[in-house]
Amino acid sequence: SMRPPASVDNLLTLPLLTETLSKEEIMEEVQINAHIILTTVTRWVEMGIGRTKIPNPTNVAVVEDRATLRVSSQLLANWMQHKLITEQDLKEAFKESAKKVDERYANDPRHKPMSGDLEQNIPFQTAMELVVTGKTAPCGYTWQVLREARRKLKGGGSGRMSKPLKAKPVSSRL
């Protein structure tokens, strides 16, 4: 059967939040996205693995990659910009996730536990950077920050973690 054509007005209407979320609902979403970000960043930076299975809140493993990382980091950056969350809320969510990531990869020799020293842990700082600088990241791209973090971890590159790189226009890379 044929469905009726979509309304142009519906296609062009932005999906804005119409109700107020409770602090618990907000923090649940922050925790879920922080876990996706931190797990994906840890695997990419420490192990060079671009995608990973991460258990969702219902304990079903879903595959996450840089595309999901981009969406999650931009969502949280947007929420910070619109004052739904603070940088402290973000840091607390990442801190909780760090414990879970450390537990999950405890037997992997490539993983360096982060819970003990979050300020010096490259994957933790990279995950935070992706969100905190998300508003200024060109198109929300993550690869520049991930590449610099991996280089730093492997002992090469500039090691600068505080400033995102400027992406070259696509036309200059063709």
N, C-alpha and C positions, 0 to 999 in steps of 0.2 A: 504494500500500500504506500501511497505517496503521502508524505507529510506536507503540511502547508508551508509556504515559503517563510523564511525568518523575516521579522520586521527589522527594517534598517534602524529604527529608533532603539530597539532592543540590542542590536549589535553595537551601537555607538554609545550606549549608556554604561558608564563606569560602574563597576560593582563596589559601591561604597558601603562601609559598615553602617548599619541602621540602628543597632542596639549597642548599649554600653557593655563592654566585657568586664567581668569581675577580675580582680587582681589574680585570683586563683586560675581563671581561664587563661589570662595573659601569660602567667608564669609557666603554666603547663605547655603552652605553645613555644615559649622561649626555651624551655628545657628540651623539648623534642628537637627543635631546630639547632640548638647549641650542641646536642649530642651528634646530630648528623654532621654538622660542620667539623667538630673536633675529631670525630672518628675518621672522616674522609681526609682531613688535613693530615692527621697522624699517619695514616696509611700512605698517602702520597709523598709526604716529606721524608718520613723515616724509611719507608720501604720501597718507594718508587711505584706503588700500585695505584692505578688511576680509578679504580672502582672497588667497592666493598659491599658485603652484605651486612646490614645493620638491623638488629631487631627493632621493630616499631613498638609502640605502647602495648599492642596486643600480643607481643612476642613473636610476630611473624617476620622473618628475615626478608628485607627488601633491598634491592641493589641500589646503591647511591653512587654518584660520580660527580665530576666537576659541574655538570649542569644543575644537579640538585644542590650542590654546594653554593653555586651562584644564586639560585632562588632563595635558599635558606638565609644566606648572608645578606642579601638585599632586603628580604622581609624584615629581619631584625634591624638593619640599618634604617629602614623606613620607620619602624616602630620607635627607634630612638629619636629620629628627626621629629616625629609627631608626639613625642613625650609620653608614649604608652609605657616605655621602659627607660631606665637610666643605665649608664655605663656600669654602675655598681650591680644592678639587677643582672646584667649580662655577665659580668665577671663571676657572680655567684653561680649562675647557671653553668658556665664553663667549668668552674671549680668542681661542681657536683659531677659533671660529665667526665672530668679528668679521672676521677676515682673509678668510674665504670670502664673507661677506656683502659686504664692501668690494669684493672682486674681481668678484662677480656683478653689482653695481650700479654699477660704476666709470663706465659711460657714461650713467648716469641723473643728470641735473642736480639732481633733487630729493634725491639721497642725499648726505649729508655723511659722508665717511670717518670711521670710528670708531677704527680701530686705533691711530692716533697719540695719542689722548687719551681713554682709556676712562673716566677719572674724571669728565670733563665731558660725555661723550656721552650725550644724553638717552635714545635707544633702548637703549643698552647698560645704563645704570643702571636703566631701567624693567624690562628683562628680568630683571636680577638681583633687583630688588625683588619682582617677581611670585613668584619662588621663595622668597626669604628670608622674605618676609612671608606666604607661602602658608598657613601653619598658622593664622594669625589672620584671613585674608581670609574674609569672610562667604560661605560655601558655595563658596569657591574662585573667586569671581567676579573677572573681570579688567577689566571695563569701567571701573571707577572709576579705577584706576591708569592705564589707557590714555588715558582722557579727560584726566586731569590732565597727563600727559606731552605729549599733543598740544597742549593749551593752552599749556603752558610753551614748547614749541618754536615755536609761532606767536606767542609774546609776550604771551599773556593769561593769565588765571587766577592762582592763588596761586603756582604753580610749586613747591609743596612736593612733594618726591619721597621723603622719608624716612618718611612715615606714610601708610598706606592710609586711604582714606575709609571711614566707616561707612555701610553700605548701609541705606537706609530699608526698613522692612518692606514687603512687596509690597502689603499692604492699604492702606498710606498713599499708594501711587502709583496706585491704581485710580480 
